[in-house]
C-alpha cells in the first residue's frame, strides 16, 4: 500500500486514501494477482472544529 494521502479537511471529519498495485513482483509459478480493491478510503481528522457545537 502507498502512504495515506493528506486529509481532505483539517477538522470536522474528512477522508484520505491510499492505493496499491500488485505488479512488483508479478505473480509467478501459478500465483494470483492481489484480491480486493486497489484503493482504500479512510476517515481522518474526525475531531470537532473549534467553536463547533459549543466547543
C-alpha positions, 0 to 999 in steps of 0.5 A, a space after each residue: 500500500 502507498 502512504 495515506 494521502 493528506 486529509 481532505 479537511 483539517 477538522 470536522 471529519 474528512 477522508 484520505 486514501 491510499 492505493 496499491 498495485 500488485 505488479 512488483 513482483 508479478 505473480 509467478 509459478 501459478 500465483 494470483 494477482 492481489 484480491 480486493 480493491 486497489 484503493 482504500 478510503 479512510 476517515 481522518 481528522 474526525 475531531 470537532 472544529 473549534 467553536 463547533 457545537 459549543 466547543 
